[in-house]
Amino acid sequence: MMRLPRLENAQERLDEPRHDPAVLDADLRHIETVNRFLGGRRAALSALASVINMTEAPSILDVGCGGGDIPRAIAGHAARRRLAVRIVAADRHDQVLTIARHRSAGRAGSANIRFIRCEGLALPFADRSFDVVIMSLTLHHFDGDARIAVLRELARVAGRAVVINELERCWPNYMGARLLATTVWRANTMSRHDGPISVLRAFTPAELRDDLRAAGLQDVRVERRFFYRLVAMGTPVSAKRAALATV
């Protein structure tokens, strides 16, 4: 079967500046459901466990947090195990952050999550401010030079690792998104439009590996997880130098 070409410079409705609140709320629910049942949460938790020791009270930055389901999953995981964790969840969209804050209120571990509005290309944090910086289903919203630039910015503020949790651009994912667009997502104009496009803007393992390396990350590895999820992990140069200095 012919490989799906990557769709560049396509506009997703989620990237627009203002939304109908009900449509946006439902769309973020759909994304949360995909993460819950198609491996996004498990992939994020597994990746974090592989790059940091959760018993050491790590600091985590989630860039492009959307409705906040991944930060909530991390905070809940830590709370159930009575582990300390500090999570900053960032997004550029104020309407999205309002929903994320509302959904997180009163949830297990939610007191350890701080939501802030900022741009991924200009994070308002000093170098190495966090142990790990993660980005889930957000990197595909950047094209070309901007994609490498945002990865460099993630690496700048990461002390130990950068973790990218993304879709794999492949026929099973695309056909699945098309099916959902005509059934479960049919009544939501945003999900119906963005779902299939998100897959077409996503990555192959080799592309994701090349992007992280182009951004200067080292020890890059890309793993395929259920359901056609890609998890890429890399070490910032500053963290690598610090580790070598202690040898």
Backbone torsions as a table, in degrees:
resi	resn	phi	psi	omega
1	MET	NA	137.0	-177.5
2	MET	-64.6	139.5	179.3
3	ARG	-69.5	143.0	177.0
4	LEU	-71.7	124.9	175.3
5	PRO	-72.5	150.7	179.2
6	ARG	-77.3	134.6	179.0
7	LEU	-91.0	112.4	-178.3
8	GLU	-97.5	150.3	172.7
9	ASN	56.5	37.8	176.2
10	ALA	-97.9	141.4	-177.4
11	GLN	-93.9	124.7	171.6
12	GLU	-96.9	143.6	-175.6
13	ARG	-66.4	-26.8	177.1
14	LEU	-61.7	-24.9	-179.0
15	ASP	-81.3	-6.2	179.9
16	GLU	-70.9	154.7	-172.2
17	PRO	-70.8	-31.3	-179.0
18	ARG	-134.2	149.1	-177.3
19	HIS	-137.9	155.6	165.5
20	ASP	-64.6	121.4	-174.4
21	PRO	-55.0	-40.3	-178.3
22	ALA	-67.7	-40.2	179.2
23	VAL	-66.0	-43.9	179.0
24	LEU	-63.5	-44.0	-180.0
25	ASP	-59.3	-44.5	-179.9
26	ALA	-67.1	-38.8	179.1
27	ASP	-62.9	-43.6	179.0
28	LEU	-66.7	-30.5	173.3
29	ARG	-63.7	-40.9	179.3
30	HIS	-63.9	-42.1	178.3
31	ILE	-62.8	-42.6	178.8
32	GLU	-61.5	-40.2	179.1
33	THR	-65.1	-41.3	176.9
34	VAL	-60.7	-45.9	179.1
35	ASN	-62.8	-37.1	-177.1
36	ARG	-71.2	-46.2	-171.6
37	PHE	-98.7	-17.5	-177.8
38	LEU	-115.4	27.9	163.7
39	GLY	93.9	-2.8	-176.5
40	GLY	-64.3	-43.6	179.6
41	ARG	-67.0	-47.6	-179.1
42	ARG	-60.5	-40.1	179.6
43	ALA	-62.4	-42.3	-179.4
44	ALA	-65.7	-46.3	-178.8
45	LEU	-64.9	-41.8	179.7
46	SER	-64.7	-41.5	-179.9
47	ALA	-64.7	-43.1	178.6
48	LEU	-60.9	-42.4	-179.8
49	ALA	-62.6	-25.7	-177.4
50	SER	-84.8	-15.2	-176.1
51	VAL	-115.0	-16.6	178.5
52	ILE	-141.4	161.5	174.1
53	ASN	-95.0	111.3	-175.6
54	MET	-67.7	-12.8	178.0
55	THR	-81.1	-5.9	-176.1
56	GLU	-100.0	25.0	177.3
57	ALA	51.8	60.8	-176.0
58	PRO	-72.9	158.7	172.3
59	SER	-107.2	133.6	-173.7
60	ILE	-132.0	133.4	173.9
61	LEU	-113.0	126.2	175.6
62	ASP	-108.3	113.4	-178.2
63	VAL	-98.6	123.7	-174.4
64	GLY	80.3	51.8	-169.8
65	CYS	-73.9	-15.1	-179.4
66	GLY	58.3	-135.1	-179.1
67	GLY	-73.8	0.3	173.3
68	GLY	84.5	15.2	-176.5
69	ASP	-70.0	-33.3	178.3
70	ILE	-70.9	-47.5	173.7
71	PRO	-57.3	-38.9	178.2
72	ARG	-64.5	-39.2	178.7
73	ALA	-63.8	-41.9	179.0
74	ILE	-66.1	-46.3	-179.2
75	ALA	-63.9	-40.7	178.8
76	GLY	-66.1	-41.0	176.7
77	HIS	-58.8	-45.2	-179.7
78	ALA	-67.4	-41.2	-178.1
79	ALA	-64.0	-41.2	-179.6
80	ARG	-63.8	-27.1	-179.2
81	ARG	-102.6	8.5	178.9
82	ARG	55.0	44.3	178.0
83	LEU	-105.5	143.0	176.7
84	ALA	-84.1	138.0	177.6
85	VAL	-152.7	146.0	175.9
86	ARG	-118.7	121.2	-176.1
87	ILE	-122.4	129.1	170.0
88	VAL	-111.8	123.9	-179.0
89	ALA	-110.1	119.5	-173.3
90	ALA	-117.9	143.1	174.2
91	ASP	-151.6	153.8	-178.3
92	ARG	-85.9	-10.8	-170.1
93	HIS	-108.0	117.6	-176.4
94	ASP	-65.8	-34.7	178.1
95	GLN	-65.4	-39.5	178.6
96	VAL	-63.6	-43.2	-179.9
97	LEU	-65.3	-35.8	176.6
98	THR	-59.9	-43.8	178.2
99	ILE	-66.0	-43.0	-178.7
100	ALA	-61.7	-43.5	179.1
101	ARG	-63.2	-43.5	-178.9
102	HIS	-62.5	-44.6	-177.8
103	ARG	-70.3	-25.3	-176.1
104	SER	-87.4	-19.8	-175.9
105	ALA	-58.8	127.5	176.6
106	GLY	80.2	-1.8	179.4
107	ARG	-80.4	157.4	-178.7
108	ALA	-56.4	125.2	177.8
109	GLY	78.2	2.1	-173.8
110	SER	-64.7	-22.8	178.1
111	ALA	-64.5	-17.2	-179.9
112	ASN	-92.4	5.3	179.4
113	ILE	-110.0	128.7	173.9
114	ARG	-117.3	126.2	-179.2
115	PHE	-98.5	133.6	177.8
116	ILE	-137.5	153.5	177.2
117	ARG	-100.6	125.0	177.1
118	CYS	-164.3	168.4	178.5
119	GLU	-93.3	136.4	179.3
120	GLY	-63.5	-26.9	-179.3
121	LEU	-81.5	-8.5	-180.0
122	ALA	-147.5	73.0	-177.0
123	LEU	-71.9	134.1	-175.6
124	PRO	-85.6	49.8	-177.9
125	PHE	-133.5	151.4	176.9
126	ALA	-71.7	164.1	176.9
127	ASP	-56.2	138.7	175.4
128	ARG	56.7	40.1	-179.3
129	SER	-75.3	-21.9	-175.5
130	PHE	-128.8	151.6	174.7
131	ASP	-65.7	-48.0	-177.7
132	VAL	-133.8	139.6	172.1
133	VAL	-115.4	127.4	-179.7
134	ILE	-118.3	156.0	175.7
135	MET	-144.0	119.9	-176.4
136	SER	-117.5	122.7	177.4
137	LEU	53.3	35.0	-179.0
138	THR	-124.5	-30.5	-176.6
139	LEU	-59.4	-33.1	-177.8
140	HIS	-70.0	-8.2	175.4
141	HIS	-79.4	-8.6	178.4
142	PHE	-106.1	144.4	179.9
143	ASP	-120.5	148.2	170.6
144	GLY	54.6	-129.2	-176.9
145	ASP	-61.5	-32.1	-179.7
146	ALA	-65.1	-33.2	179.5
147	ARG	-66.6	-42.0	178.1
148	ILE	-69.4	-38.1	-179.4
149	ALA	-63.2	-41.6	-178.8
150	VAL	-70.3	-34.8	175.8
151	LEU	-64.1	-38.8	176.9
152	ARG	-64.6	-36.4	179.0
153	GLU	-68.5	-39.2	175.5
154	LEU	-61.6	-43.7	-179.8
155	ALA	-64.6	-32.9	-179.1
156	ARG	-62.5	-40.7	-174.9
157	VAL	-94.6	-0.6	-179.9
158	ALA	-92.6	130.5	178.4
159	GLY	-87.3	-29.4	-176.5
160	ARG	-123.3	-44.4	-173.5
161	ALA	-157.6	155.1	169.1
162	VAL	-113.9	132.8	-179.8
163	VAL	-123.6	124.6	177.9
164	ILE	-113.6	124.2	-179.4
165	ASN	-113.0	109.7	-171.1
166	GLU	-137.1	167.9	172.2
167	LEU	-77.1	150.3	169.0
168	GLU	-93.2	131.7	177.5
169	ARG	-80.1	100.4	-177.0
170	CYS	-153.5	164.3	-176.7
171	TRP	-62.2	-42.5	178.6
172	PRO	-58.9	-42.1	177.7
173	ASN	-65.7	-42.7	-177.9
174	TYR	-65.9	-45.9	179.9
175	MET	-65.8	-35.5	175.9
176	GLY	-63.2	-42.3	178.8
177	ALA	-66.6	-38.5	177.3
178	ARG	-64.1	-40.7	178.7
179	LEU	-63.8	-45.6	178.4
180	LEU	-62.9	-36.5	-179.2
181	ALA	-64.1	-28.3	-179.1
182	THR	-96.8	-2.2	-178.8
183	THR	-127.7	-89.8	-174.3
184	VAL	-60.3	-39.7	-176.1
185	TRP	-93.9	4.0	-169.8
186	ARG	-56.7	-38.1	-175.8
187	ALA	-80.4	-8.0	-177.6
188	ASN	-108.8	113.0	-174.6
189	THR	-63.9	-32.8	-178.4
190	MET	-71.9	-51.3	-179.6
191	SER	-62.6	-41.4	-178.7
192	ARG	-61.7	-37.3	-180.0
193	HIS	-79.9	-47.4	-170.0
194	ASP	-77.8	-32.1	-174.9
195	GLY	-54.6	-58.9	178.8
196	PRO	-63.1	-36.7	-179.9
197	ILE	-65.5	-36.6	178.7
198	SER	-58.1	-40.8	178.8
199	VAL	-66.3	-42.1	-178.5
200	LEU	-69.3	-22.3	177.8
201	ARG	-91.2	-3.9	-174.8
202	ALA	-82.4	-157.2	-162.7
203	PHE	-132.9	157.7	162.3
204	THR	-92.3	162.5	177.7
205	PRO	-55.8	-42.0	-178.6
206	ALA	-64.5	-40.9	179.4
207	GLU	-63.4	-43.0	-179.3
208	LEU	-66.4	-40.1	177.5
209	ARG	-62.3	-44.6	-179.3
210	ASP	-64.0	-38.8	-179.6
211	ASP	-65.2	-43.6	179.3
212	LEU	-64.5	-40.0	178.4
213	ARG	-67.5	-38.6	178.4
214	ALA	-63.9	-27.8	178.5
215	ALA	-82.8	-0.2	176.4
216	GLY	93.3	5.1	177.6
217	LEU	-74.6	147.5	-177.6
218	GLN	-116.2	168.0	-178.8
219	ASP	51.8	40.2	-175.4
220	VAL	-72.6	133.3	172.0
221	ARG	-137.9	145.2	-179.9
222	VAL	-124.9	127.6	-178.2
223	GLU	-120.9	142.0	176.0
224	ARG	-94.1	129.5	178.9
225	ARG	-121.9	164.7	173.6
226	PHE	-63.3	140.7	-14.0
227	PHE	-100.0	101.8	-177.4
228	TYR	51.6	44.4	172.5
229	ARG	-97.3	145.5	173.5
230	LEU	-114.2	131.4	174.5
231	VAL	-119.3	117.6	179.0
232	ALA	-109.9	136.5	-179.5
233	MET	-131.5	139.3	179.0
234	GLY	-148.7	156.5	-179.4
235	THR	-103.3	127.9	175.5
236	PRO	-63.4	149.2	179.8
237	VAL	-57.8	-39.5	-178.7
238	SER	-62.2	-38.7	178.7
239	ALA	-69.1	-37.5	178.7
240	LYS	-64.2	-43.3	179.5
241	ARG	-64.4	-39.9	179.8
242	ALA	-63.8	-39.7	179.5
243	ALA	-66.1	-40.3	-179.5
244	LEU	-68.2	-31.3	-178.8
245	ALA	-68.5	-21.8	-178.4
246	THR	-90.6	-7.9	-178.5
247	VAL	-74.9	NA	NA
